[in-house]
Amino acid sequence: MNKTLKVEKLNSLRNEMTHIWGSAFILGGGSMTLLFNEYNPVKYFFGMLGFILTIIIFNAYFTRRSEMQKMLKDLEEE
């Protein structure tokens, strides 16, 4: 893979990571609001669902991060 293609891939990953990070915090904040607000079984269910989805989104973020670090290491070796 040539250098410019790797740089474009890194830019794309960085942009995707920014969107994932923002989504995780918005979803996590909304979930916490639902969980710590007045008790209602429906709100509690959606709060827990949002919390689980936040964990999945953070997993996606850190997967992209490790991929990005690997690409940066490969780019530095060239």
Biopython code that builds the backbone (N, CA, C, O; Angstrom):
import numpy as np
from Bio.PDB.StructureBuilder import StructureBuilder

atoms = [
    (1, "MET", "N", (0.848, -1.166, 0.000)),
    (1, "MET", "CA", (0.000, 0.000, 0.000)),
    (1, "MET", "C", (0.901, 1.239, 0.000)),
    (1, "MET", "O", (1.820, 1.342, 0.812)),
    (2, "ASN", "N", (0.635, 2.170, -0.908)),
    (2, "ASN", "CA", (1.513, 3.333, -0.956)),
    (2, "ASN", "C", (1.184, 4.313, 0.170)),
    (2, "ASN", "O", (0.164, 4.196, 0.850)),
    (3, "LYS", "N", (2.084, 5.280, 0.340)),
    (3, "LYS", "CA", (2.017, 6.177, 1.491)),
    (3, "LYS", "C", (0.771, 7.060, 1.478)),
    (3, "LYS", "O", (0.145, 7.245, 2.522)),
    (4, "THR", "N", (0.399, 7.604, 0.327)),
    (4, "THR", "CA", (-0.767, 8.492, 0.285)),
    (4, "THR", "C", (-2.060, 7.728, 0.588)),
    (4, "THR", "O", (-2.974, 8.268, 1.211)),
    (5, "LEU", "N", (-2.127, 6.496, 0.152)),
    (5, "LEU", "CA", (-3.303, 5.683, 0.449)),
    (5, "LEU", "C", (-3.402, 5.404, 1.951)),
    (5, "LEU", "O", (-4.495, 5.422, 2.517)),
    (6, "LYS", "N", (-2.266, 5.150, 2.590)),
    (6, "LYS", "CA", (-2.260, 4.928, 4.031)),
    (6, "LYS", "C", (-2.668, 6.186, 4.788)),
    (6, "LYS", "O", (-3.400, 6.113, 5.776)),
    (7, "VAL", "N", (-2.199, 7.327, 4.329)),
    (7, "VAL", "CA", (-2.561, 8.588, 4.979)),
    (7, "VAL", "C", (-4.061, 8.846, 4.846)),
    (7, "VAL", "O", (-4.702, 9.279, 5.803)),
    (8, "GLU", "N", (-4.614, 8.585, 3.680)),
    (8, "GLU", "CA", (-6.060, 8.759, 3.486)),
    (8, "GLU", "C", (-6.853, 7.790, 4.362)),
    (8, "GLU", "O", (-7.893, 8.154, 4.911)),
    (9, "LYS", "N", (-6.367, 6.573, 4.490)),
    (9, "LYS", "CA", (-7.023, 5.588, 5.355)),
    (9, "LYS", "C", (-6.976, 6.044, 6.812)),
    (9, "LYS", "O", (-7.954, 5.893, 7.544)),
    (10, "LEU", "N", (-5.842, 6.601, 7.231)),
    (10, "LEU", "CA", (-5.722, 7.119, 8.593)),
    (10, "LEU", "C", (-6.673, 8.284, 8.829)),
    (10, "LEU", "O", (-7.296, 8.367, 9.887)),
    (11, "ASN", "N", (-6.794, 9.182, 7.860)),
    (11, "ASN", "CA", (-7.728, 10.301, 7.988)),
    (11, "ASN", "C", (-9.164, 9.803, 8.103)),
    (11, "ASN", "O", (-9.949, 10.331, 8.891)),
    (12, "SER", "N", (-9.499, 8.800, 7.326)),
    (12, "SER", "CA", (-10.841, 8.228, 7.377)),
    (12, "SER", "C", (-11.109, 7.580, 8.734)),
    (12, "SER", "O", (-12.188, 7.748, 9.302)),
    (13, "LEU", "N", (-10.137, 6.847, 9.249)),
    (13, "LEU", "CA", (-10.281, 6.220, 10.563)),
    (13, "LEU", "C", (-10.422, 7.262, 11.665)),
    (13, "LEU", "O", (-11.229, 7.098, 12.580)),
    (14, "ARG", "N", (-9.641, 8.330, 11.577)),
    (14, "ARG", "CA", (-9.715, 9.392, 12.579)),
    (14, "ARG", "C", (-11.099, 10.038, 12.575)),
    (14, "ARG", "O", (-11.667, 10.300, 13.634)),
    (15, "ASN", "N", (-11.635, 10.292, 11.393)),
    (15, "ASN", "CA", (-12.959, 10.881, 11.281)),
    (15, "ASN", "C", (-14.025, 9.939, 11.852)),
    (15, "ASN", "O", (-14.928, 10.369, 12.570)),
    (16, "GLU", "N", (-13.905, 8.664, 11.526)),
    (16, "GLU", "CA", (-14.852, 7.673, 12.039)),
    (16, "GLU", "C", (-14.767, 7.569, 13.558)),
    (16, "GLU", "O", (-15.790, 7.446, 14.232)),
    (17, "MET", "N", (-13.547, 7.619, 14.100)),
    (17, "MET", "CA", (-13.367, 7.551, 15.542)),
    (17, "MET", "C", (-13.992, 8.757, 16.235)),
    (17, "MET", "O", (-14.544, 8.626, 17.328)),
    (18, "THR", "N", (-13.911, 9.924, 15.612)),
    (18, "THR", "CA", (-14.516, 11.120, 16.186)),
    (18, "THR", "C", (-16.027, 10.961, 16.294)),
    (18, "THR", "O", (-16.620, 11.316, 17.313)),
    (19, "HIS", "N", (-16.644, 10.434, 15.261)),
    (19, "HIS", "CA", (-18.090, 10.220, 15.284)),
    (19, "HIS", "C", (-18.480, 9.159, 16.319)),
    (19, "HIS", "O", (-19.476, 9.316, 17.025)),
    (20, "ILE", "N", (-17.707, 8.099, 16.406)),
    (20, "ILE", "CA", (-17.998, 7.041, 17.378)),
    (20, "ILE", "C", (-17.868, 7.577, 18.800)),
    (20, "ILE", "O", (-18.697, 7.273, 19.658)),
    (21, "TRP", "N", (-16.829, 8.377, 19.052)),
    (21, "TRP", "CA", (-16.592, 8.932, 20.384)),
    (21, "TRP", "C", (-17.752, 9.834, 20.808)),
    (21, "TRP", "O", (-18.249, 9.738, 21.930)),
    (22, "GLY", "N", (-18.171, 10.703, 19.905)),
    (22, "GLY", "CA", (-19.293, 11.594, 20.203)),
    (22, "GLY", "C", (-20.578, 10.829, 20.446)),
    (22, "GLY", "O", (-21.334, 11.149, 21.363)),
    (23, "SER", "N", (-20.825, 9.827, 19.631)),
    (23, "SER", "CA", (-22.033, 9.008, 19.795)),
    (23, "SER", "C", (-22.031, 8.271, 21.127)),
    (23, "SER", "O", (-23.068, 8.154, 21.780)),
    (24, "ALA", "N", (-20.879, 7.780, 21.523)),
    (24, "ALA", "CA", (-20.791, 7.050, 22.790)),
    (24, "ALA", "C", (-21.124, 7.958, 23.963)),
    (24, "ALA", "O", (-21.832, 7.544, 24.880)),
    (25, "PHE", "N", (-20.629, 9.183, 23.949)),
    (25, "PHE", "CA", (-20.902, 10.077, 25.065)),
    (25, "PHE", "C", (-22.343, 10.563, 25.083)),
    (25, "PHE", "O", (-22.928, 10.717, 26.155)),
    (26, "ILE", "N", (-22.917, 10.803, 23.926)),
    (26, "ILE", "CA", (-24.326, 11.210, 23.882)),
    (26, "ILE", "C", (-25.222, 10.069, 24.364)),
    (26, "ILE", "O", (-26.127, 10.284, 25.170)),
    (27, "LEU", "N", (-24.968, 8.866, 23.870)),
    (27, "LEU", "CA", (-25.768, 7.710, 24.277)),
    (27, "LEU", "C", (-25.554, 7.386, 25.752)),
    (27, "LEU", "O", (-26.508, 7.079, 26.467)),
    (28, "GLY", "N", (-24.318, 7.454, 26.204)),
    (28, "GLY", "CA", (-24.030, 7.180, 27.614)),
    (28, "GLY", "C", (-24.668, 8.198, 28.545)),
    (28, "GLY", "O", (-25.201, 7.837, 29.594)),
    (29, "GLY", "N", (-24.615, 9.469, 28.164)),
    (29, "GLY", "CA", (-25.234, 10.505, 28.988)),
    (29, "GLY", "C", (-26.741, 10.356, 29.058)),
    (29, "GLY", "O", (-27.336, 10.510, 30.124)),
    (30, "GLY", "N", (-27.357, 10.058, 27.933)),
    (30, "GLY", "CA", (-28.802, 9.832, 27.927)),
    (30, "GLY", "C", (-29.187, 8.621, 28.750)),
    (30, "GLY", "O", (-30.211, 8.625, 29.432)),
    (31, "SER", "N", (-28.371, 7.591, 28.685)),
    (31, "SER", "CA", (-28.641, 6.376, 29.469)),
    (31, "SER", "C", (-28.540, 6.653, 30.960)),
    (31, "SER", "O", (-29.374, 6.194, 31.741)),
    (32, "MET", "N", (-27.521, 7.403, 31.353)),
    (32, "MET", "CA", (-27.373, 7.745, 32.767)),
    (32, "MET", "C", (-28.545, 8.594, 33.249)),
    (32, "MET", "O", (-29.023, 8.420, 34.370)),
    (33, "THR", "N", (-29.001, 9.501, 32.410)),
    (33, "THR", "CA", (-30.156, 10.321, 32.771)),
    (33, "THR", "C", (-31.383, 9.448, 32.992)),
    (33, "THR", "O", (-32.125, 9.651, 33.954)),
    (34, "LEU", "N", (-31.598, 8.492, 32.121)),
    (34, "LEU", "CA", (-32.750, 7.601, 32.288)),
    (34, "LEU", "C", (-32.614, 6.713, 33.524)),
    (34, "LEU", "O", (-33.600, 6.444, 34.209)),
    (35, "LEU", "N", (-31.399, 6.262, 33.807)),
    (35, "LEU", "CA", (-31.199, 5.369, 34.947)),
    (35, "LEU", "C", (-31.346, 6.086, 36.283)),
    (35, "LEU", "O", (-31.905, 5.523, 37.224)),
    (36, "PHE", "N", (-30.853, 7.317, 36.383)),
    (36, "PHE", "CA", (-30.841, 8.010, 37.672)),
    (36, "PHE", "C", (-32.010, 8.960, 37.860)),
    (36, "PHE", "O", (-32.099, 9.631, 38.888)),
    (37, "ASN", "N", (-32.898, 9.029, 36.898)),
    (37, "ASN", "CA", (-34.101, 9.831, 37.032)),
    (37, "ASN", "C", (-35.111, 9.032, 37.850)),
    (37, "ASN", "O", (-34.771, 7.963, 38.357)),
    (38, "GLU", "N", (-36.320, 9.510, 37.989)),
    (38, "GLU", "CA", (-37.334, 8.786, 38.753)),
    (38, "GLU", "C", (-37.490, 7.365, 38.217)),
    (38, "GLU", "O", (-37.328, 7.115, 37.022)),
    (39, "TYR", "N", (-37.807, 6.444, 39.118)),
    (39, "TYR", "CA", (-37.881, 5.036, 38.719)),
    (39, "TYR", "C", (-39.135, 4.782, 37.893)),
    (39, "TYR", "O", (-40.256, 5.103, 38.290)),
    (40, "ASN", "N", (-38.896, 4.199, 36.740)),
    (40, "ASN", "CA", (-39.966, 3.770, 35.849)),
    (40, "ASN", "C", (-39.395, 2.563, 35.105)),
    (40, "ASN", "O", (-38.310, 2.669, 34.534)),
    (41, "PRO", "N", (-40.074, 1.439, 35.090)),
    (41, "PRO", "CA", (-39.508, 0.238, 34.451)),
    (41, "PRO", "C", (-39.125, 0.443, 32.985)),
    (41, "PRO", "O", (-38.126, -0.108, 32.525)),
    (42, "VAL", "N", (-39.904, 1.225, 32.257)),
    (42, "VAL", "CA", (-39.591, 1.456, 30.840)),
    (42, "VAL", "C", (-38.321, 2.294, 30.716)),
    (42, "VAL", "O", (-37.451, 1.989, 29.900)),
    (43, "LYS", "N", (-38.212, 3.351, 31.523)),
    (43, "LYS", "CA", (-37.007, 4.185, 31.499)),
    (43, "LYS", "C", (-35.784, 3.381, 31.936)),
    (43, "LYS", "O", (-34.702, 3.518, 31.364)),
    (44, "TYR", "N", (-35.968, 2.548, 32.949)),
    (44, "TYR", "CA", (-34.869, 1.720, 33.427)),
    (44, "TYR", "C", (-34.410, 0.746, 32.339)),
    (44, "TYR", "O", (-33.210, 0.541, 32.156)),
    (45, "PHE", "N", (-35.354, 0.151, 31.624)),
    (45, "PHE", "CA", (-35.018, -0.770, 30.537)),
    (45, "PHE", "C", (-34.220, -0.053, 29.451)),
    (45, "PHE", "O", (-33.176, -0.543, 29.019)),
    (46, "PHE", "N", (-34.713, 1.112, 29.009)),
    (46, "PHE", "CA", (-34.003, 1.840, 27.959)),
    (46, "PHE", "C", (-32.666, 2.392, 28.451)),
    (46, "PHE", "O", (-31.719, 2.505, 27.672)),
    (47, "GLY", "N", (-32.584, 2.732, 29.725)),
    (47, "GLY", "CA", (-31.311, 3.169, 30.293)),
    (47, "GLY", "C", (-30.277, 2.060, 30.274)),
    (47, "GLY", "O", (-29.122, 2.286, 29.911)),
    (48, "MET", "N", (-30.689, 0.860, 30.667)),
    (48, "MET", "CA", (-29.768, -0.280, 30.648)),
    (48, "MET", "C", (-29.392, -0.660, 29.216)),
    (48, "MET", "O", (-28.239, -0.989, 28.935)),
    (49, "LEU", "N", (-30.366, -0.611, 28.324)),
    (49, "LEU", "CA", (-30.088, -0.898, 26.915)),
    (49, "LEU", "C", (-29.082, 0.106, 26.350)),
    (49, "LEU", "O", (-28.154, -0.273, 25.636)),
    (50, "GLY", "N", (-29.269, 1.373, 26.671)),
    (50, "GLY", "CA", (-28.336, 2.404, 26.224)),
    (50, "GLY", "C", (-26.950, 2.211, 26.809)),
    (50, "GLY", "O", (-25.949, 2.438, 26.130)),
    (51, "PHE", "N", (-26.886, 1.793, 28.073)),
    (51, "PHE", "CA", (-25.595, 1.553, 28.711)),
    (51, "PHE", "C", (-24.862, 0.396, 28.032)),
    (51, "PHE", "O", (-23.652, 0.469, 27.817)),
    (52, "ILE", "N", (-25.581, -0.655, 27.699)),
    (52, "ILE", "CA", (-24.976, -1.796, 26.997)),
    (52, "ILE", "C", (-24.502, -1.380, 25.607)),
    (52, "ILE", "O", (-23.415, -1.766, 25.178)),
    (53, "LEU", "N", (-25.314, -0.597, 24.907)),
    (53, "LEU", "CA", (-24.906, -0.111, 23.581)),
    (53, "LEU", "C", (-23.693, 0.808, 23.671)),
    (53, "LEU", "O", (-22.848, 0.809, 22.775)),
    (54, "THR", "N", (-23.602, 1.589, 24.745)),
    (54, "THR", "CA", (-22.435, 2.447, 24.940)),
    (54, "THR", "C", (-21.169, 1.610, 25.073)),
    (54, "THR", "O", (-20.132, 1.964, 24.512)),
    (55, "ILE", "N", (-21.242, 0.520, 25.799)),
    (55, "ILE", "CA", (-20.086, -0.371, 25.944)),
    (55, "ILE", "C", (-19.691, -0.954, 24.587)),
    (55, "ILE", "O", (-18.505, -1.058, 24.277)),
    (56, "ILE", "N", (-20.675, -1.331, 23.787)),
    (56, "ILE", "CA", (-20.391, -1.869, 22.449)),
    (56, "ILE", "C", (-19.745, -0.802, 21.570)),
    (56, "ILE", "O", (-18.818, -1.093, 20.813)),
    (57, "ILE", "N", (-20.235, 0.429, 21.670)),
    (57, "ILE", "CA", (-19.668, 1.521, 20.868)),
    (57, "ILE", "C", (-18.236, 1.816, 21.308)),
    (57, "ILE", "O", (-17.373, 2.060, 20.464)),
    (58, "PHE", "N", (-17.966, 1.798, 22.626)),
    (58, "PHE", "CA", (-16.590, 1.999, 23.086)),
    (58, "PHE", "C", (-15.677, 0.886, 22.580)),
    (58, "PHE", "O", (-14.513, 1.142, 22.270)),
    (59, "ASN", "N", (-16.180, -0.333, 22.493)),
    (59, "ASN", "CA", (-15.399, -1.435, 21.932)),
    (59, "ASN", "C", (-15.046, -1.149, 20.473)),
    (59, "ASN", "O", (-13.917, -1.391, 20.045)),
    (60, "ALA", "N", (-16.012, -0.635, 19.714)),
    (60, "ALA", "CA", (-15.747, -0.284, 18.311)),
    (60, "ALA", "C", (-14.700, 0.819, 18.227)),
    (60, "ALA", "O", (-13.836, 0.792, 17.351)),
    (61, "TYR", "N", (-14.774, 1.789, 19.136)),
    (61, "TYR", "CA", (-13.803, 2.883, 19.138)),
    (61, "TYR", "C", (-12.390, 2.353, 19.381)),
    (61, "TYR", "O", (-11.460, 2.702, 18.654)),
    (62, "PHE", "N", (-12.231, 1.517, 20.396)),
    (62, "PHE", "CA", (-10.895, 1.027, 20.721)),
    (62, "PHE", "C", (-10.374, 0.037, 19.680)),
    (62, "PHE", "O", (-9.161, -0.104, 19.523)),
    (63, "THR", "N", (-11.260, -0.643, 18.974)),
    (63, "THR", "CA", (-10.835, -1.481, 17.855)),
    (63, "THR", "C", (-10.247, -0.614, 16.752)),
    (63, "THR", "O", (-9.193, -0.930, 16.200)),
    (64, "ARG", "N", (-10.931, 0.482, 16.433)),
    (64, "ARG", "CA", (-10.422, 1.413, 15.420)),
    (64, "ARG", "C", (-9.110, 2.039, 15.874)),
    (64, "ARG", "O", (-8.204, 2.255, 15.070)),
    (65, "ARG", "N", (-9.016, 2.328, 17.170)),
    (65, "ARG", "CA", (-7.800, 2.944, 17.702)),
    (65, "ARG", "C", (-6.597, 2.015, 17.549)),
    (65, "ARG", "O", (-5.516, 2.458, 17.159)),
    (66, "SER", "N", (-6.777, 0.745, 17.850)),
    (66, "SER", "CA", (-5.664, -0.196, 17.712)),
    (66, "SER", "C", (-5.288, -0.374, 16.242)),
    (66, "SER", "O", (-4.110, -0.519, 15.914)),
    (67, "GLU", "N", (-6.288, -0.362, 15.358)),
    (67, "GLU", "CA", (-6.008, -0.446, 13.925)),
    (67, "GLU", "C", (-5.228, 0.784, 13.459)),
    (67, "GLU", "O", (-4.311, 0.678, 12.645)),
    (68, "MET", "N", (-5.600, 1.938, 13.979)),
    (68, "MET", "CA", (-4.923, 3.177, 13.606)),
    (68, "MET", "C", (-3.478, 3.188, 14.115)),
    (68, "MET", "O", (-2.571, 3.612, 13.399)),
    (69, "GLN", "N", (-3.265, 2.727, 15.338)),
    (69, "GLN", "CA", (-1.910, 2.673, 15.877)),
    (69, "GLN", "C", (-1.035, 1.707, 15.083)),
    (69, "GLN", "O", (0.147, 1.974, 14.867)),
    (70, "LYS", "N", (-1.605, 0.602, 14.655)),
    (70, "LYS", "CA", (-0.860, -0.361, 13.841)),
    (70, "LYS", "C", (-0.466, 0.266, 12.507)),
    (70, "LYS", "O", (0.662, 0.098, 12.044)),
    (71, "MET", "N", (-1.406, 0.993, 11.890)),
    (71, "MET", "CA", (-1.100, 1.645, 10.613)),
    (71, "MET", "C", (-0.051, 2.736, 10.782)),
    (71, "MET", "O", (0.807, 2.909, 9.916)),
    (72, "LEU", "N", (-0.110, 3.476, 11.893)),
    (72, "LEU", "CA", (0.898, 4.503, 12.152)),
    (72, "LEU", "C", (2.280, 3.880, 12.339)),
    (72, "LEU", "O", (3.280, 4.418, 11.862)),
    (73, "LYS", "N", (2.330, 2.753, 13.031)),
    (73, "LYS", "CA", (3.606, 2.061, 13.227)),
    (73, "LYS", "C", (4.165, 1.595, 11.884)),
    (73, "LYS", "O", (5.361, 1.735, 11.626)),
    (74, "ASP", "N", (3.298, 1.038, 11.026)),
    (74, "ASP", "CA", (3.735, 0.604, 9.699)),
    (74, "ASP", "C", (4.210, 1.784, 8.859)),
    (74, "ASP", "O", (5.175, 1.671, 8.103)),
    (75, "LEU", "N", (3.527, 2.912, 8.997)),
    (75, "LEU", "CA", (3.891, 4.103, 8.236)),
    (75, "LEU", "C", (5.228, 4.667, 8.702)),
    (75, "LEU", "O", (6.008, 5.161, 7.889)),
    (76, "GLU", "N", (5.500, 4.598, 10.008)),
    (76, "GLU", "CA", (6.777, 5.075, 10.535)),
    (76, "GLU", "C", (7.937, 4.194, 10.090)),
    (76, "GLU", "O", (9.055, 4.680, 9.917)),
    (77, "GLU", "N", (7.680, 2.900, 9.905)),
    (77, "GLU", "CA", (8.739, 1.983, 9.502)),
    (77, "GLU", "C", (9.167, 2.185, 8.056)),
    (77, "GLU", "O", (10.272, 1.800, 7.675)),
    (78, "GLU", "N", (8.303, 2.784, 7.252)),
    (78, "GLU", "CA", (8.650, 2.995, 5.835)),
    (78, "GLU", "C", (9.645, 4.113, 5.670)),
    (78, "GLU", "O", (10.045, 4.423, 4.548)),
]
sb = StructureBuilder()
sb.init_structure("model")
sb.init_model(0)
sb.init_chain("A")
sb.init_seg("    ")
for serial, (resi, resn, name, xyz) in enumerate(atoms, 1):
    if name == "N":
        sb.init_residue(resn, " ", resi, " ")
    sb.init_atom(name, np.array(xyz, "f"), 0.0, 1.0, " ", f" {name:<3s}", serial, name[0])
structure = sb.get_structure()
